[in-house]
Amino acid sequence: MARMVQCVKLGTEAEGLDFAPYPGDLGARVYDNVSKEGWQAWVNHQTMLINEYRLTPVDPKARKFIEEEMEKFFFGEGSDKPGDFVAPTE
């Protein structure tokens, strides 16, 4: 049986993650409060941030920025897209 969580991103009960996706306290909070679908929304948003800001995830400054954005995305006012971001057309 799948582990269910009250997802802070979706606002509904949904299937929870199989493991903490990030180390430390933030990872534990995400594991306890974010569904698989909510986490996938973050992965898509994070990819956009990395691409648009040309971040290198191994750079400590970039990792700090990504962590702050993850905190805002799930538990704060939300993580904004870059001002000049234009979504790709399919």
Secondary structure, DSSP 8 states (H G I E B T S, - for coil): ---EEE-TTTSSEEEB-SS-SSSHHHHHHHHHH-BHHHHHHHHHHHHHHHHHHT--TTSHHHHHHHHHHHHHHHHSS-----TT------
